[in-house]
Amino acid sequence: MDKKLTLIAKYEVWDVVYEPGDKNIVGCRWVFRIKRDANGKILKYCTHPVAQGFTQIYGVDFQETFTPVARLSSI
């Protein structure tokens, strides 16, 4: 987790901003995973901060959703 937080600070992934009074704040949670090879030997420990998007309310916190999709013909 410390390694991931160091990288986030180094590459300036996000900024600290003031809380908007009329919006819900999306929290985050850390997900821990162990990567193993084919024999079951531990390769590395992985951590990922994941947003808790289920706390948002449609029409209050956002108006639309989309997922960027790349087609092979576009590339």
PDB file of N, H, CA, C and O in Angstrom:
ATOM      1  N   MET A   1       0.829  -1.180   0.000  1.00  0.00           N
ATOM      2  CA  MET A   1       0.000   0.000   0.000  1.00  0.00           C
ATOM      3  C   MET A   1       0.880   1.252   0.000  1.00  0.00           C
ATOM      4  O   MET A   1       0.587   2.225  -0.696  1.00  0.00           O
ATOM      5  N   ASP A   2       1.953   1.220   0.781  1.00  0.00           N
ATOM      6  H   ASP A   2       2.192   0.431   1.347  1.00  0.00           H
ATOM      7  CA  ASP A   2       2.861   2.372   0.814  1.00  0.00           C
ATOM      8  C   ASP A   2       3.496   2.609  -0.557  1.00  0.00           C
ATOM      9  O   ASP A   2       3.660   3.751  -0.986  1.00  0.00           O
ATOM     10  N   LYS A   3       3.849   1.517  -1.236  1.00  0.00           N
ATOM     11  H   LYS A   3       3.716   0.590  -0.888  1.00  0.00           H
ATOM     12  CA  LYS A   3       4.445   1.631  -2.563  1.00  0.00           C
ATOM     13  C   LYS A   3       3.466   2.282  -3.543  1.00  0.00           C
ATOM     14  O   LYS A   3       3.852   3.143  -4.335  1.00  0.00           O
ATOM     15  N   LYS A   4       2.202   1.866  -3.485  1.00  0.00           N
ATOM     16  H   LYS A   4       1.889   1.167  -2.842  1.00  0.00           H
ATOM     17  CA  LYS A   4       1.184   2.423  -4.385  1.00  0.00           C
ATOM     18  C   LYS A   4       0.939   3.903  -4.065  1.00  0.00           C
ATOM     19  O   LYS A   4       0.818   4.714  -4.982  1.00  0.00           O
ATOM     20  N   LEU A   5       0.865   4.263  -2.790  1.00  0.00           N
ATOM     21  H   LEU A   5       0.963   3.603  -2.044  1.00  0.00           H
ATOM     22  CA  LEU A   5       0.663   5.658  -2.411  1.00  0.00           C
ATOM     23  C   LEU A   5       1.839   6.538  -2.814  1.00  0.00           C
ATOM     24  O   LEU A   5       1.656   7.699  -3.181  1.00  0.00           O
ATOM     25  N   THR A   6       3.047   5.984  -2.745  1.00  0.00           N
ATOM     26  H   THR A   6       3.196   5.041  -2.447  1.00  0.00           H
ATOM     27  CA  THR A   6       4.229   6.726  -3.189  1.00  0.00           C
ATOM     28  C   THR A   6       4.161   7.012  -4.681  1.00  0.00           C
ATOM     29  O   THR A   6       4.478   8.120  -5.114  1.00  0.00           O
ATOM     30  N   LEU A   7       3.749   6.020  -5.475  1.00  0.00           N
ATOM     31  H   LEU A   7       3.492   5.120  -5.123  1.00  0.00           H
ATOM     32  CA  LEU A   7       3.618   6.211  -6.918  1.00  0.00           C
ATOM     33  C   LEU A   7       2.515   7.217  -7.256  1.00  0.00           C
ATOM     34  O   LEU A   7       2.669   8.026  -8.171  1.00  0.00           O
ATOM     35  N   ILE A   8       1.403   7.164  -6.515  1.00  0.00           N
ATOM     36  H   ILE A   8       1.278   6.507  -5.772  1.00  0.00           H
ATOM     37  CA  ILE A   8       0.308   8.113  -6.737  1.00  0.00           C
ATOM     38  C   ILE A   8       0.785   9.535  -6.475  1.00  0.00           C
ATOM     39  O   ILE A   8       0.453  10.446  -7.233  1.00  0.00           O
ATOM     40  N   ALA A   9       1.557   9.738  -5.412  1.00  0.00           N
ATOM     41  H   ALA A   9       1.827   8.998  -4.796  1.00  0.00           H
ATOM     42  CA  ALA A   9       2.084  11.067  -5.095  1.00  0.00           C
ATOM     43  C   ALA A   9       3.135  11.498  -6.120  1.00  0.00           C
ATOM     44  O   ALA A   9       3.179  12.666  -6.504  1.00  0.00           O
ATOM     45  N   LYS A  10       3.971  10.571  -6.562  1.00  0.00           N
ATOM     46  H   LYS A  10       3.935   9.622  -6.250  1.00  0.00           H
ATOM     47  CA  LYS A  10       5.034  10.891  -7.515  1.00  0.00           C
ATOM     48  C   LYS A  10       4.474  11.354  -8.859  1.00  0.00           C
ATOM     49  O   LYS A  10       4.955  12.333  -9.430  1.00  0.00           O
ATOM     50  N   TYR A  11       3.471  10.658  -9.359  1.00  0.00           N
ATOM     51  H   TYR A  11       3.080   9.862  -8.896  1.00  0.00           H
ATOM     52  CA  TYR A  11       2.906  10.975 -10.663  1.00  0.00           C
ATOM     53  C   TYR A  11       1.722  11.936 -10.596  1.00  0.00           C
ATOM     54  O   TYR A  11       1.093  12.218 -11.616  1.00  0.00           O
ATOM     55  N   GLU A  12       1.417  12.439  -9.403  1.00  0.00           N
ATOM     56  H   GLU A  12       1.927  12.210  -8.574  1.00  0.00           H
ATOM     57  CA  GLU A  12       0.346  13.418  -9.187  1.00  0.00           C
ATOM     58  C   GLU A  12      -0.961  12.967  -9.840  1.00  0.00           C
ATOM     59  O   GLU A  12      -1.531  13.664 -10.678  1.00  0.00           O
ATOM     60  N   VAL A  13      -1.415  11.785  -9.433  1.00  0.00           N
ATOM     61  H   VAL A  13      -0.951  11.219  -8.752  1.00  0.00           H
ATOM     62  CA  VAL A  13      -2.612  11.176 -10.014  1.00  0.00           C
ATOM     63  C   VAL A  13      -3.861  11.961  -9.654  1.00  0.00           C
ATOM     64  O   VAL A  13      -4.762  12.089 -10.483  1.00  0.00           O
ATOM     65  N   TRP A  14      -3.940  12.489  -8.441  1.00  0.00           N
ATOM     66  H   TRP A  14      -3.208  12.385  -7.767  1.00  0.00           H
ATOM     67  CA  TRP A  14      -5.102  13.275  -8.069  1.00  0.00           C
ATOM     68  C   TRP A  14      -4.698  14.473  -7.230  1.00  0.00           C
ATOM     69  O   TRP A  14      -3.585  14.532  -6.708  1.00  0.00           O
ATOM     70  N   ASP A  15      -5.602  15.417  -7.107  1.00  0.00           N
ATOM     71  H   ASP A  15      -6.506  15.368  -7.531  1.00  0.00           H
ATOM     72  CA  ASP A  15      -5.383  16.620  -6.319  1.00  0.00           C
ATOM     73  C   ASP A  15      -6.349  16.633  -5.140  1.00  0.00           C
ATOM     74  O   ASP A  15      -7.448  16.084  -5.218  1.00  0.00           O
ATOM     75  N   VAL A  16      -5.934  17.257  -4.061  1.00  0.00           N
ATOM     76  H   VAL A  16      -5.041  17.703  -3.998  1.00  0.00           H
ATOM     77  CA  VAL A  16      -6.811  17.458  -2.918  1.00  0.00           C
ATOM     78  C   VAL A  16      -7.637  18.705  -3.211  1.00  0.00           C
ATOM     79  O   VAL A  16      -7.080  19.761  -3.512  1.00  0.00           O
ATOM     80  N   VAL A  17      -8.966  18.591  -3.125  1.00  0.00           N
ATOM     81  H   VAL A  17      -9.419  17.734  -2.881  1.00  0.00           H
ATOM     82  CA  VAL A  17      -9.866  19.706  -3.409  1.00  0.00           C
ATOM     83  C   VAL A  17     -10.839  19.863  -2.252  1.00  0.00           C
ATOM     84  O   VAL A  17     -10.976  18.970  -1.415  1.00  0.00           O
ATOM     85  N   TYR A  18     -11.511  21.004  -2.215  1.00  0.00           N
ATOM     86  H   TYR A  18     -11.400  21.729  -2.894  1.00  0.00           H
ATOM     87  CA  TYR A  18     -12.513  21.237  -1.187  1.00  0.00           C
ATOM     88  C   TYR A  18     -13.773  20.425  -1.484  1.00  0.00           C
ATOM     89  O   TYR A  18     -14.102  20.179  -2.644  1.00  0.00           O
ATOM     90  N   GLU A  19     -14.457  20.021  -0.453  1.00  0.00           N
ATOM     91  H   GLU A  19     -14.189  20.220   0.490  1.00  0.00           H
ATOM     92  CA  GLU A  19     -15.682  19.227  -0.598  1.00  0.00           C
ATOM     93  C   GLU A  19     -16.828  20.120  -1.081  1.00  0.00           C
ATOM     94  O   GLU A  19     -17.136  21.128  -0.445  1.00  0.00           O
ATOM     95  N   PRO A  20     -17.461  19.754  -2.207  1.00  0.00           N
ATOM     96  CA  PRO A  20     -18.621  20.526  -2.653  1.00  0.00           C
ATOM     97  C   PRO A  20     -19.808  20.227  -1.731  1.00  0.00           C
ATOM     98  O   PRO A  20     -20.084  19.072  -1.407  1.00  0.00           O
ATOM     99  N   GLY A  21     -20.489  21.268  -1.326  1.00  0.00           N
ATOM    100  H   GLY A  21     -20.265  22.206  -1.589  1.00  0.00           H
ATOM    101  CA  GLY A  21     -21.556  21.100  -0.346  1.00  0.00           C
ATOM    102  C   GLY A  21     -22.776  20.354  -0.854  1.00  0.00           C
ATOM    103  O   GLY A  21     -23.468  19.711  -0.066  1.00  0.00           O
ATOM    104  N   ASP A  22     -23.059  20.422  -2.153  1.00  0.00           N
ATOM    105  H   ASP A  22     -22.497  20.944  -2.794  1.00  0.00           H
ATOM    106  CA  ASP A  22     -24.286  19.822  -2.679  1.00  0.00           C
ATOM    107  C   ASP A  22     -24.066  18.460  -3.338  1.00  0.00           C
ATOM    108  O   ASP A  22     -24.984  17.941  -3.972  1.00  0.00           O
ATOM    109  N   LYS A  23     -22.883  17.872  -3.208  1.00  0.00           N
ATOM    110  H   LYS A  23     -22.137  18.294  -2.693  1.00  0.00           H
ATOM    111  CA  LYS A  23     -22.573  16.590  -3.855  1.00  0.00           C
ATOM    112  C   LYS A  23     -22.170  15.556  -2.819  1.00  0.00           C
ATOM    113  O   LYS A  23     -21.658  15.890  -1.750  1.00  0.00           O
ATOM    114  N   ASN A  24     -22.408  14.297  -3.152  1.00  0.00           N
ATOM    115  H   ASN A  24     -22.824  14.026  -4.020  1.00  0.00           H
ATOM    116  CA  ASN A  24     -21.943  13.202  -2.306  1.00  0.00           C
ATOM    117  C   ASN A  24     -20.480  12.906  -2.626  1.00  0.00           C
ATOM    118  O   ASN A  24     -20.056  12.994  -3.779  1.00  0.00           O
ATOM    119  N   ILE A  25     -19.732  12.562  -1.619  1.00  0.00           N
ATOM    120  H   ILE A  25     -20.076  12.491  -0.682  1.00  0.00           H
ATOM    121  CA  ILE A  25     -18.328  12.227  -1.794  1.00  0.00           C
ATOM    122  C   ILE A  25     -18.222  10.725  -2.038  1.00  0.00           C
ATOM    123  O   ILE A  25     -18.771   9.918  -1.287  1.00  0.00           O
ATOM    124  N   VAL A  26     -17.509  10.367  -3.097  1.00  0.00           N
ATOM    125  H   VAL A  26     -17.063  11.023  -3.707  1.00  0.00           H
ATOM    126  CA  VAL A  26     -17.294   8.957  -3.413  1.00  0.00           C
ATOM    127  C   VAL A  26     -16.077   8.491  -2.628  1.00  0.00           C
ATOM    128  O   VAL A  26     -14.974   9.010  -2.800  1.00  0.00           O
ATOM    129  N   GLY A  27     -16.288   7.525  -1.781  1.00  0.00           N
ATOM    130  H   GLY A  27     -17.184   7.103  -1.641  1.00  0.00           H
ATOM    131  CA  GLY A  27     -15.199   6.986  -0.984  1.00  0.00           C
ATOM    132  C   GLY A  27     -14.389   5.977  -1.775  1.00  0.00           C
ATOM    133  O   GLY A  27     -14.690   5.691  -2.934  1.00  0.00           O
ATOM    134  N   CYS A  28     -13.368   5.445  -1.143  1.00  0.00           N
ATOM    135  H   CYS A  28     -13.124   5.677  -0.202  1.00  0.00           H
ATOM    136  CA  CYS A  28     -12.602   4.395  -1.790  1.00  0.00           C
ATOM    137  C   CYS A  28     -12.240   3.343  -0.759  1.00  0.00           C
ATOM    138  O   CYS A  28     -12.277   3.579   0.448  1.00  0.00           O
ATOM    139  N   ARG A  29     -11.896   2.191  -1.267  1.00  0.00           N
ATOM    140  H   ARG A  29     -11.867   1.999  -2.247  1.00  0.00           H
ATOM    141  CA  ARG A  29     -11.533   1.067  -0.431  1.00  0.00           C
ATOM    142  C   ARG A  29     -10.326   0.398  -1.076  1.00  0.00           C
ATOM    143  O   ARG A  29     -10.205   0.393  -2.301  1.00  0.00           O
ATOM    144  N   TRP A  30      -9.445  -0.158  -0.278  1.00  0.00           N
ATOM    145  H   TRP A  30      -9.543  -0.154   0.717  1.00  0.00           H
ATOM    146  CA  TRP A  30      -8.277  -0.854  -0.798  1.00  0.00           C
ATOM    147  C   TRP A  30      -8.616  -2.324  -1.012  1.00  0.00           C
ATOM    148  O   TRP A  30      -9.200  -2.971  -0.143  1.00  0.00           O
ATOM    149  N   VAL A  31      -8.246  -2.839  -2.170  1.00  0.00           N
ATOM    150  H   VAL A  31      -7.771  -2.314  -2.876  1.00  0.00           H
ATOM    151  CA  VAL A  31      -8.434  -4.244  -2.496  1.00  0.00           C
ATOM    152  C   VAL A  31      -7.054  -4.886  -2.518  1.00  0.00           C
ATOM    153  O   VAL A  31      -6.147  -4.404  -3.197  1.00  0.00           O
ATOM    154  N   PHE A  32      -6.904  -5.971  -1.774  1.00  0.00           N
ATOM    155  H   PHE A  32      -7.641  -6.361  -1.223  1.00  0.00           H
ATOM    156  CA  PHE A  32      -5.622  -6.665  -1.684  1.00  0.00           C
ATOM    157  C   PHE A  32      -5.721  -7.988  -2.426  1.00  0.00           C
ATOM    158  O   PHE A  32      -6.720  -8.699  -2.311  1.00  0.00           O
ATOM    159  N   ARG A  33      -4.684  -8.317  -3.188  1.00  0.00           N
ATOM    160  H   ARG A  33      -3.872  -7.740  -3.281  1.00  0.00           H
ATOM    161  CA  ARG A  33      -4.671  -9.554  -3.953  1.00  0.00           C
ATOM    162  C   ARG A  33      -3.246 -10.122  -3.954  1.00  0.00           C
ATOM    163  O   ARG A  33      -2.267  -9.376  -3.951  1.00  0.00           O
ATOM    164  N   ILE A  34      -3.154 -11.440  -3.960  1.00  0.00           N
ATOM    165  H   ILE A  34      -3.949 -12.046  -3.963  1.00  0.00           H
ATOM    166  CA  ILE A  34      -1.871 -12.117  -4.044  1.00  0.00           C
ATOM    167  C   ILE A  34      -1.755 -12.728  -5.428  1.00  0.00           C
ATOM    168  O   ILE A  34      -2.594 -13.539  -5.819  1.00  0.00           O
ATOM    169  N   LYS A  35      -0.724 -12.350  -6.175  1.00  0.00           N
ATOM    170  H   LYS A  35      -0.042 -11.691  -5.857  1.00  0.00           H
ATOM    171  CA  LYS A  35      -0.469 -12.929  -7.500  1.00  0.00           C
ATOM    172  C   LYS A  35       0.417 -14.152  -7.329  1.00  0.00           C
ATOM    173  O   LYS A  35       1.450 -14.095  -6.661  1.00  0.00           O
ATOM    174  N   ARG A  36       0.003 -15.261  -7.940  1.00  0.00           N
ATOM    175  H   ARG A  36      -0.836 -15.307  -8.482  1.00  0.00           H
ATOM    176  CA  ARG A  36       0.753 -16.518  -7.840  1.00  0.00           C
ATOM    177  C   ARG A  36       1.105 -17.028  -9.226  1.00  0.00           C
ATOM    178  O   ARG A  36       0.437 -16.706 -10.209  1.00  0.00           O
ATOM    179  N   ASP A  37       2.175 -17.838  -9.295  1.00  0.00           N
ATOM    180  H   ASP A  37       2.717 -18.100  -8.497  1.00  0.00           H
ATOM    181  CA  ASP A  37       2.528 -18.455 -10.569  1.00  0.00           C
ATOM    182  C   ASP A  37       1.784 -19.779 -10.716  1.00  0.00           C
ATOM    183  O   ASP A  37       0.921 -20.100  -9.899  1.00  0.00           O
ATOM    184  N   ALA A  38       2.110 -20.544 -11.746  1.00  0.00           N
ATOM    185  H   ALA A  38       2.811 -20.283 -12.410  1.00  0.00           H
ATOM    186  CA  ALA A  38       1.406 -21.797 -12.027  1.00  0.00           C
ATOM    187  C   ALA A  38       1.590 -22.830 -10.926  1.00  0.00           C
ATOM    188  O   ALA A  38       0.727 -23.689 -10.746  1.00  0.00           O
ATOM    189  N   ASN A  39       2.691 -22.771 -10.188  1.00  0.00           N
ATOM    190  H   ASN A  39       3.392 -22.073 -10.335  1.00  0.00           H
ATOM    191  CA  ASN A  39       2.955 -23.722  -9.102  1.00  0.00           C
ATOM    192  C   ASN A  39       2.381 -23.279  -7.766  1.00  0.00           C
ATOM    193  O   ASN A  39       2.468 -24.016  -6.783  1.00  0.00           O
ATOM    194  N   GLY A  40       1.806 -22.106  -7.714  1.00  0.00           N
ATOM    195  H   GLY A  40       1.735 -21.508  -8.512  1.00  0.00           H
ATOM    196  CA  GLY A  40       1.228 -21.602  -6.472  1.00  0.00           C
ATOM    197  C   GLY A  40       2.180 -20.757  -5.655  1.00  0.00           C
ATOM    198  O   GLY A  40       1.829 -20.309  -4.563  1.00  0.00           O
ATOM    199  N   LYS A  41       3.375 -20.532  -6.163  1.00  0.00           N
ATOM    200  H   LYS A  41       3.660 -20.895  -7.050  1.00  0.00           H
ATOM    201  CA  LYS A  41       4.356 -19.703  -5.458  1.00  0.00           C
ATOM    202  C   LYS A  41       3.934 -18.230  -5.557  1.00  0.00           C
ATOM    203  O   LYS A  41       3.491 -17.777  -6.612  1.00  0.00           O
ATOM    204  N   ILE A  42       4.073 -17.496  -4.466  1.00  0.00           N
ATOM    205  H   ILE A  42       4.433 -17.864  -3.608  1.00  0.00           H
ATOM    206  CA  ILE A  42       3.687 -16.089  -4.436  1.00  0.00           C
ATOM    207  C   ILE A  42       4.678 -15.270  -5.250  1.00  0.00           C
ATOM    208  O   ILE A  42       5.879 -15.279  -4.980  1.00  0.00           O
ATOM    209  N   LEU A  43       4.159 -14.561  -6.253  1.00  0.00           N
ATOM    210  H   LEU A  43       3.183 -14.554  -6.472  1.00  0.00           H
ATOM    211  CA  LEU A  43       4.997 -13.680  -7.070  1.00  0.00           C
ATOM    212  C   LEU A  43       5.066 -12.284  -6.480  1.00  0.00           C
ATOM    213  O   LEU A  43       6.150 -11.722  -6.326  1.00  0.00           O
ATOM    214  N   LYS A  44       3.887 -11.715  -6.144  1.00  0.00           N
ATOM    215  H   LYS A  44       3.007 -12.172  -6.269  1.00  0.00           H
ATOM    216  CA  LYS A  44       3.853 -10.379  -5.556  1.00  0.00           C
ATOM    217  C   LYS A  44       2.509 -10.137  -4.887  1.00  0.00           C
ATOM    218  O   LYS A  44       1.523 -10.828  -5.145  1.00  0.00           O
ATOM    219  N   TYR A  45       2.505  -9.140  -4.026  1.00  0.00           N
ATOM    220  H   TYR A  45       3.306  -8.578  -3.817  1.00  0.00           H
ATOM    221  CA  TYR A  45       1.289  -8.699  -3.363  1.00  0.00           C
ATOM    222  C   TYR A  45       0.811  -7.437  -4.067  1.00  0.00           C
ATOM    223  O   TYR A  45       1.585  -6.494  -4.230  1.00  0.00           O
ATOM    224  N   CYS A  46      -0.443  -7.405  -4.484  1.00  0.00           N
ATOM    225  H   CYS A  46      -1.071  -8.171  -4.351  1.00  0.00           H
ATOM    226  CA  CYS A  46      -0.991  -6.273  -5.226  1.00  0.00           C
ATOM    227  C   CYS A  46      -2.027  -5.544  -4.375  1.00  0.00           C
ATOM    228  O   CYS A  46      -2.782  -6.162  -3.624  1.00  0.00           O
ATOM    229  N   THR A  47      -2.048  -4.229  -4.505  1.00  0.00           N
ATOM    230  H   THR A  47      -1.435  -3.727  -5.115  1.00  0.00           H
ATOM    231  CA  THR A  47      -3.070  -3.414  -3.855  1.00  0.00           C
ATOM    232  C   THR A  47      -3.633  -2.446  -4.883  1.00  0.00           C
ATOM    233  O   THR A  47      -2.906  -1.958  -5.748  1.00  0.00           O
ATOM    234  N   HIS A  48      -4.916  -2.171  -4.788  1.00  0.00           N
ATOM    235  H   HIS A  48      -5.507  -2.567  -4.085  1.00  0.00           H
ATOM    236  CA  HIS A  48      -5.575  -1.242  -5.696  1.00  0.00           C
ATOM    237  C   HIS A  48      -6.604  -0.430  -4.924  1.00  0.00           C
ATOM    238  O   HIS A  48      -7.452  -1.010  -4.245  1.00  0.00           O
ATOM    239  N   PRO A  49      -6.555   0.910  -5.009  1.00  0.00           N
ATOM    240  CA  PRO A  49      -7.657   1.690  -4.449  1.00  0.00           C
ATOM    241  C   PRO A  49      -8.830   1.653  -5.436  1.00  0.00           C
ATOM    242  O   PRO A  49      -8.653   1.920  -6.625  1.00  0.00           O
ATOM    243  N   VAL A  50     -10.013   1.325  -4.944  1.00  0.00           N
ATOM    244  H   VAL A  50     -10.156   1.108  -3.978  1.00  0.00           H
ATOM    245  CA  VAL A  50     -11.196   1.180  -5.798  1.00  0.00           C
ATOM    246  C   VAL A  50     -12.272   2.142  -5.309  1.00  0.00           C
ATOM    247  O   VAL A  50     -12.575   2.189  -4.117  1.00  0.00           O
ATOM    248  N   ALA A  51     -12.846   2.907  -6.232  1.00  0.00           N
ATOM    249  H   ALA A  51     -12.599   2.869  -7.200  1.00  0.00           H
ATOM    250  CA  ALA A  51     -13.893   3.877  -5.886  1.00  0.00           C
ATOM    251  C   ALA A  51     -15.198   3.160  -5.553  1.00  0.00           C
ATOM    252  O   ALA A  51     -15.533   2.147  -6.167  1.00  0.00           O
ATOM    253  N   GLN A  52     -15.920   3.685  -4.589  1.00  0.00           N
ATOM    254  H   GLN A  52     -15.648   4.507  -4.090  1.00  0.00           H
ATOM    255  CA  GLN A  52     -17.221   3.138  -4.196  1.00  0.00           C
ATOM    256  C   GLN A  52     -18.313   3.946  -4.904  1.00  0.00           C
ATOM    257  O   GLN A  52     -18.979   4.784  -4.297  1.00  0.00           O
ATOM    258  N   GLY A  53     -18.479   3.675  -6.195  1.00  0.00           N
ATOM    259  H   GLY A  53     -17.938   2.994  -6.688  1.00  0.00           H
ATOM    260  CA  GLY A  53     -19.403   4.434  -7.018  1.00  0.00           C
ATOM    261  C   GLY A  53     -20.863   4.240  -6.667  1.00  0.00           C
ATOM    262  O   GLY A  53     -21.708   5.027  -7.092  1.00  0.00           O
ATOM    263  N   PHE A  54     -21.179   3.201  -5.894  1.00  0.00           N
ATOM    264  H   PHE A  54     -20.493   2.562  -5.548  1.00  0.00           H
ATOM    265  CA  PHE A  54     -22.573   2.955  -5.528  1.00  0.00           C
ATOM    266  C   PHE A  54     -23.128   4.015  -4.595  1.00  0.00           C
ATOM    267  O   PHE A  54     -24.330   4.026  -4.331  1.00  0.00           O
ATOM    268  N   THR A  55     -22.280   4.913  -4.085  1.00  0.00           N
ATOM    269  H   THR A  55     -21.303   4.904  -4.300  1.00  0.00           H
ATOM    270  CA  THR A  55     -22.762   5.961  -3.188  1.00  0.00           C
ATOM    271  C   THR A  55     -23.303   7.163  -3.949  1.00  0.00           C
ATOM    272  O   THR A  55     -23.879   8.064  -3.339  1.00  0.00           O
ATOM    273  N   GLN A  56     -23.131   7.197  -5.275  1.00  0.00           N
ATOM    274  H   GLN A  56     -22.664   6.465  -5.771  1.00  0.00           H
ATOM    275  CA  GLN A  56     -23.621   8.311  -6.073  1.00  0.00           C
ATOM    276  C   GLN A  56     -25.106   8.154  -6.376  1.00  0.00           C
ATOM    277  O   GLN A  56     -25.628   7.040  -6.431  1.00  0.00           O
ATOM    278  N   ILE A  57     -25.775   9.280  -6.570  1.00  0.00           N
ATOM    279  H   ILE A  57     -25.351  10.185  -6.526  1.00  0.00           H
ATOM    280  CA  ILE A  57     -27.203   9.300  -6.883  1.00  0.00           C
ATOM    281  C   ILE A  57     -27.375   9.931  -8.256  1.00  0.00           C
ATOM    282  O   ILE A  57     -26.889  11.034  -8.507  1.00  0.00           O
ATOM    283  N   TYR A  58     -28.077   9.219  -9.153  1.00  0.00           N
ATOM    284  H   TYR A  58     -28.472   8.323  -8.949  1.00  0.00           H
ATOM    285  CA  TYR A  58     -28.297   9.722 -10.506  1.00  0.00           C
ATOM    286  C   TYR A  58     -29.121  11.007 -10.457  1.00  0.00           C
ATOM    287  O   TYR A  58     -30.117  11.083  -9.738  1.00  0.00           O
ATOM    288  N   GLY A  59     -28.711  11.998 -11.208  1.00  0.00           N
ATOM    289  H   GLY A  59     -27.901  11.937 -11.792  1.00  0.00           H
ATOM    290  CA  GLY A  59     -29.404  13.280 -11.246  1.00  0.00           C
ATOM    291  C   GLY A  59     -28.899  14.261 -10.212  1.00  0.00           C
ATOM    292  O   GLY A  59     -29.113  15.465 -10.353  1.00  0.00           O
ATOM    293  N   VAL A  60     -28.229  13.773  -9.166  1.00  0.00           N
ATOM    294  H   VAL A  60     -28.056  12.795  -9.051  1.00  0.00           H
ATOM    295  CA  VAL A  60     -27.674  14.651  -8.140  1.00  0.00           C
ATOM    296  C   VAL A  60     -26.162  14.760  -8.323  1.00  0.00           C
ATOM    297  O   VAL A  60     -25.615  15.860  -8.404  1.00  0.00           O
ATOM    298  N   ASP A  61     -25.496  13.614  -8.387  1.00  0.00           N
ATOM    299  H   ASP A  61     -25.940  12.720  -8.321  1.00  0.00           H
ATOM    300  CA  ASP A  61     -24.042  13.577  -8.483  1.00  0.00           C
ATOM    301  C   ASP A  61     -23.545  13.438  -9.922  1.00  0.00           C
ATOM    302  O   ASP A  61     -22.413  13.823 -10.217  1.00  0.00           O
ATOM    303  N   PHE A  62     -24.356  12.903 -10.810  1.00  0.00           N
ATOM    304  H   PHE A  62     -25.275  12.590 -10.571  1.00  0.00           H
ATOM    305  CA  PHE A  62     -23.961  12.758 -12.205  1.00  0.00           C
ATOM    306  C   PHE A  62     -25.203  12.731 -13.073  1.00  0.00           C
ATOM    307  O   PHE A  62     -26.303  12.462 -12.590  1.00  0.00           O
ATOM    308  N   GLN A  63     -25.023  13.013 -14.375  1.00  0.00           N
ATOM    309  H   GLN A  63     -24.130  13.231 -14.768  1.00  0.00           H
ATOM    310  CA  GLN A  63     -26.148  13.055 -15.305  1.00  0.00           C
ATOM    311  C   GLN A  63     -26.121  11.895 -16.301  1.00  0.00           C
ATOM    312  O   GLN A  63     -27.173  11.420 -16.730  1.00  0.00           O
ATOM    313  N   GLU A  64     -24.930  11.442 -16.665  1.00  0.00           N
ATOM    314  H   GLU A  64     -24.076  11.828 -16.316  1.00  0.00           H
ATOM    315  CA  GLU A  64     -24.834  10.363 -17.637  1.00  0.00           C
ATOM    316  C   GLU A  64     -23.591   9.523 -17.347  1.00  0.00           C
ATOM    317  O   GLU A  64     -22.666   9.974 -16.672  1.00  0.00           O
ATOM    318  N   THR A  65     -23.585   8.319 -17.860  1.00  0.00           N
ATOM    319  H   THR A  65     -24.337   7.953 -18.408  1.00  0.00           H
ATOM    320  CA  THR A  65     -22.428   7.444 -17.727  1.00  0.00           C
ATOM    321  C   THR A  65     -22.006   6.977 -19.106  1.00  0.00           C
ATOM    322  O   THR A  65     -22.821   6.913 -20.027  1.00  0.00           O
ATOM    323  N   PHE A  66     -20.749   6.655 -19.243  1.00  0.00           N
ATOM    324  H   PHE A  66     -20.087   6.707 -18.495  1.00  0.00           H
ATOM    325  CA  PHE A  66     -20.255   6.126 -20.512  1.00  0.00           C
ATOM    326  C   PHE A  66     -19.022   5.278 -20.232  1.00  0.00           C
ATOM    327  O   PHE A  66     -18.372   5.418 -19.196  1.00  0.00           O
ATOM    328  N   THR A  67     -18.721   4.415 -21.160  1.00  0.00           N
ATOM    329  H   THR A  67     -19.249   4.301 -22.001  1.00  0.00           H
ATOM    330  CA  THR A  67     -17.533   3.588 -21.092  1.00  0.00           C
ATOM    331  C   THR A  67     -16.793   3.734 -22.415  1.00  0.00           C
ATOM    332  O   THR A  67     -17.338   3.407 -23.469  1.00  0.00           O
ATOM    333  N   PRO A  68     -15.563   4.219 -22.370  1.00  0.00           N
ATOM    334  CA  PRO A  68     -14.801   4.333 -23.601  1.00  0.00           C
ATOM    335  C   PRO A  68     -14.439   2.947 -24.140  1.00  0.00           C
ATOM    336  O   PRO A  68     -13.918   2.105 -23.410  1.00  0.00           O
ATOM    337  N   VAL A  69     -14.718   2.725 -25.408  1.00  0.00           N
ATOM    338  H   VAL A  69     -15.141   3.409 -26.002  1.00  0.00           H
ATOM    339  CA  VAL A  69     -14.445   1.441 -26.028  1.00  0.00           C
ATOM    340  C   VAL A  69     -13.631   1.680 -27.292  1.00  0.00           C
ATOM    341  O   VAL A  69     -13.994   2.519 -28.117  1.00  0.00           O
ATOM    342  N   ALA A  70     -12.548   0.957 -27.446  1.00  0.00           N
ATOM    343  H   ALA A  70     -12.252   0.276 -26.776  1.00  0.00           H
ATOM    344  CA  ALA A  70     -11.729   1.077 -28.643  1.00  0.00           C
ATOM    345  C   ALA A  70     -11.922  -0.165 -29.508  1.00  0.00           C
ATOM    346  O   ALA A  70     -11.795  -1.293 -29.032  1.00  0.00           O
ATOM    347  N   ARG A  71     -12.228   0.057 -30.773  1.00  0.00           N
ATOM    348  H   ARG A  71     -12.331   0.973 -31.160  1.00  0.00           H
ATOM    349  CA  ARG A  71     -12.333  -1.044 -31.724  1.00  0.00           C
ATOM    350  C   ARG A  71     -10.985  -1.263 -32.389  1.00  0.00           C
ATOM    351  O   ARG A  71     -10.197  -0.329 -32.537  1.00  0.00           O
ATOM    352  N   LEU A  72     -10.728  -2.477 -32.781  1.00  0.00           N
ATOM    353  H   LEU A  72     -11.368  -3.236 -32.660  1.00  0.00           H
ATOM    354  CA  LEU A  72      -9.459  -2.779 -33.441  1.00  0.00           C
ATOM    355  C   LEU A  72      -9.322  -1.983 -34.739  1.00  0.00           C
ATOM    356  O   LEU A  72      -8.220  -1.560 -35.090  1.00  0.00           O
ATOM    357  N   SER A  73     -10.432  -1.774 -35.456  1.00  0.00           N
ATOM    358  H   SER A  73     -11.327  -2.118 -35.171  1.00  0.00           H
ATOM    359  CA  SER A  73     -10.360  -0.999 -36.698  1.00  0.00           C
ATOM    360  C   SER A  73     -10.046   0.475 -36.440  1.00  0.00           C
ATOM    361  O   SER A  73      -9.508   1.147 -37.319  1.00  0.00           O
ATOM    362  N   SER A  74     -10.366   0.984 -35.266  1.00  0.00           N
ATOM    363  H   SER A  74     -10.803   0.437 -34.551  1.00  0.00           H
ATOM    364  CA  SER A  74     -10.061   2.380 -34.929  1.00  0.00           C
ATOM    365  C   SER A  74      -8.584   2.585 -34.664  1.00  0.00           C
ATOM    366  O   SER A  74      -8.030   3.655 -34.916  1.00  0.00           O
ATOM    367  N   ILE A  75      -7.967   1.555 -34.160  1.00  0.00           N
ATOM    368  H   ILE A  75      -8.417   0.686 -33.955  1.00  0.00           H
ATOM    369  CA  ILE A  75      -6.541   1.660 -33.803  1.00  0.00           C
ATOM    370  C   ILE A  75      -5.702   1.504 -35.047  1.00  0.00           C
ATOM    371  O   ILE A  75      -4.475   1.560 -34.974  1.00  0.00           O
TER     372      ILE A  75
END
